Amino acid sequence: MKRTAPMFQDYLRPDKRFPSVWCPGCGNGVVLGCILRAIHALDIPRDKVALISGIGCSGRMPVYADFNTLHTTHGRALAFATGLKLARPDLYVIVVMGDGDAMAIGGNHFIHTCRRNVNLTAIVVNNRIYGMTGGQCSPTTPSDLIASTATYGNIDQPIDICHLAALAGAAFVGRSTVYHVRELEKIITKGLDKKGLAVIEAVSNCHTYYGRLNKIGRATDMFKWMKEETAPITVVPEKRKGKITRGIFMDKDTVGFIQHYEQLVEKAIKNMEMLRQWKKKRLGPDINAKKAQVANNT
């Protein structure tokens, strides 16, 4: 039976901790809502969810969500999440990061988490700037765009998060925007249900810095931009030219890191048992007596 829409207060901490620290109109609230609805749609118990974040505007999500939560250090959320998943493979581990958190200081962790295909759901909220610390360039800031550390325009090439994730080995890769709420929610739902690593890029807005510095306008103007300057992957390439593509870029069935690790543990246990049997056969049934005789002789 299809589940009804969730009562959000059921998934938020009792004291609510609201109003949030996010600027009015920020897309982080939209992303959090999509995560909660995806968990609700899959009927995942709250105590089976672990929500982990690094540092940045998106890093506040675990503060509000009533799950098992970790607010970790800058760029290291995926490392913490990998350790948790190894210790508790029964948990649905969701990692929320910003573009600076995931792609800059956490870039190496991101690449190797993809390479290992760790069984996590990694959501990168991409507002293309450092929103919390003053509007500096991030690895996804488009070329020639203005930031507080690029007053004459950014000269670096931006990283394509989805292409990097797919090339590095993630099992599932998707992208949508905070304007396309239902689409983003469906992609997160599919990612949560995936074995292996699911990387989901949520294109968001930072009107406080990015919009203001580049004269794009208010939050409503940036939402309108997301509507007009993106296109679904299902349309012909000619109509997607020059626009941000939305949709699922990778969805493959592969054995995830946790399954590989469990197989390795089983193999090690089997080999230890074979070694024990071999020693027992070689030394005979009276192994304890022989051990005692060796000890007395020494």
N, C-alpha and C positions, 0 to 999 in steps of 0.2 A: 504494500500500500504506500502510495506517495506521501511523504511527510509534509506536514504543514509548515508554514514559515516559522522560524524560531522566535521565541521571546528573548531578545538580546540580553536582558538582565540575567537570564539563566546562565549565560556564558561569561558574564563579567564578574569581577570581584565584588563581594558584598558592599564594600565601602565606596565602590564606583570610581573613586579618585578623579571625578570629573568636576569642572570642565577639564578637558585634556590640554596638554601642552602645545598641541598642534594649532597652527594659524587657522582661522576660519576659512573654509574652502579648500583646505589641504586634502590631497588624495589618500593620505595614510588611513584616514577613517574609512574610506571606501574599501581599501584593501583588507582592513581588519574585518569589516562586515562580510566580505566575500569569503574569507577564511572561516568565519563562524558559520555561515550558511553551508559551506562545503562540508564541514564537520557534521553539521546537523543532517544534511542530506544523506551522508553515508552512515548515519546512526552510530557514530563513534563515541563511546563513553568518555566523559571529560577526563577521568583518571588514566585513560589510555593515550592522552595527547600530551606531548611536550612541545612547548613553543619557546624557541631560543632566538635571541637577537644579539647583535653587536652594539656599536655606538652610532648614534645619529638620530634623526627624527623618527625613523621607523623603529629604532631600538626601544621605544617606549611601549610598543604593543604588548609585550609580556606583562607589563605593569597593570594593564587593564583586564587582560584575559584570565579567567579562572581555570587555568590548566596547571599542569606541572610546567614551571617556567624557569628560564635562566636568562639573566641579562649579563652578557659576557663582555670581554675586552674588545677593543677596536680591531676588526679584521679577523678575529679568531673564532667567530661563532661556529663555523663549519668544523673546526678542530674539536671544540667542546661537544658539538652534536655527534660527531663520529664516535667519540668515546662513550657518550651516553647510549647510542644505538648498539654498540658492541656489548655494553653491560646489560641493556634492556631491549633486546630485539623485538619484544612484543609491543613496544610503544610506537605510535605514529609521531615521528619527530619532524617538526616543521621549523625551518630556519628562515627568519625574516631579516633582510639586510638592505641597506641603501646601495646606490651605485658606487659611491666612494668607498664604503665599508667593504663591499664584496670585490670590487675590481682593482682598487689601489692597494692599500695595506694588506687586504685579504686576497689579493689576486692569485698568489701562489697556492693558498689553501683551496681556492675555487677550482683551479686547474686540476689539482691532484685529487680533489673530491670527485670531480667528473671522471678522471682517469680511473679511479678505483670503482666508480659506479656505486657509491655508498647508498644504502637504502634510506634516503631522506627526501623531503620535499623542500627545496630551496627557492624562496620567493625574493626576487631582487626588485625593490621599489626604485625605479629609475626616474628621478626628476632632473637628471643631467647637470647637477651642481651639488656642492656641499651646502645643504640648507641650514644645518644647525650652527655651523662655526663661522658663518660670515659670507657665504656666496663664492667660495673659491672654485676654481676649475676642478672637475672630476674627470676620470678616464672616459666618461661618456659625453662630455660637453662637446657639441658639434664644432667643427672648425669655423673660425671667424666670429663665433659668438662671444659676447662680453661676459666676463666674470670679475670678481673683485681682484683676482690675481692675473687677469688678462684684460686690462682696461682698453687695449687696442685690438682685442680679438684673440681668440685661442688659436695657436698655430699647430697644435697637435691633432693627429687623426683620432677620432673617437673609436672606442671598442664597441663592436657589436656583440652584446652579451649572449644572444641566442646562437649565433654562429660559433662563437668560442666554445660554448657548452656542448654543442653538437659535435664539433671537431675533437674536443677533448675526451668525449666518450660517454656523456650522459645518456640515459635510456629514454628520457622524455624531455622535450624542450618545447615551450610554448610562450606566446606573447599576446597580451592585450593591453587595454588602457583602463584608467579609472573612469573614463566616460562610458565605455562599453562594459557596464557592470555585469550583466548576465553572462556575457561571453567570458569575462575574466573569472567569474564564479565557476563556470563549467570547466574551464581549463584547470583551475586549482583542484576541483573535484576529481578530475581524471588523474592529475598528478599525485594526489593523495592515495589513489587506488593503484598506483603503479609500483611494481617491484623494481628496485634499482633507483638511481637518482633521477628525480624530476626537477628540472630548472624552469621556473616561470618568471618571466620579466613582466612587471606591471608598470607600464609607462604612466608616470604621474606628473604632477605640476608643483612647482615652487614659485608661486606668483610673488612672494615676498622678496626673493632675490632674483631668480632667473627671469621672471616676467617683468619685473621692474627695471632691471639693468638692461634688458634687451627690448624694452618698450613694447612688450607683447600685450600687457594689460593685466586685468584682474583675473581671479580664479575662473570666472565665467568665460572670459576670453580664451583662456588656456584650454578649458574643456571644449570649447567650440573648435579650437585648433586641432585637438585630438580627434574630433569628429571628422574634420575636413581633410586632415593631412595624414590619415592612415587608411589602409585598405586591407580587406581580408585576403588571405592567401589563395582563396578559391577563385578570385577574379583573374582575368588574363593579365600577363606580365605588363602589357602596354598600359593598362589602367593603374598598375601599381608603381609605375616609374616615378621616382622622386618622392615617394611616400613611404611611411613606415608600414611594414607588413605585419598584420595580425594573424594569429592562428597557431596551429601545431606544426612544428618544423621537424620533429623527431619523435617517433613512438615505436620503439623496438622492444622485443622480448629478449632480454639477456639475463644471465645469472648475476645477481647483485653481489656486492662485496660481502654482505652478511652471510649469504648462502655459501660463498667460497670459503669464508672463515669457518663456518660450522662444518663443512666437509673436511677442512684441514684438521680441525679438532678431532673429528671422528677417525680420520686416518692415523693421527698420532696415538689415540687411545688403542686402536687396533694393533698398531705396531708395538706398543708397550706390552699388550697382552701376548702377542706372538713371542716377544723377547722373554717374558716371564715363563711361558710354556717351554721355550727352548732351554732356559736355565734349569727348569725343573727336570726336564728329560735328561739333560747332560749330567746334572749332579745327583740324580736319582731321588727316590722318595724320602730318604733319610737326610735331607738337605740340612736340617737344623743340627743334627749330630756332627756332620762334616764341618759345619761352620764352627761349632764348639771345639772340635779337634784342632782346627786351624788356629783358633784363638789360643788354645792351651800350648800349642807348639811355639807360638810367638812369645 
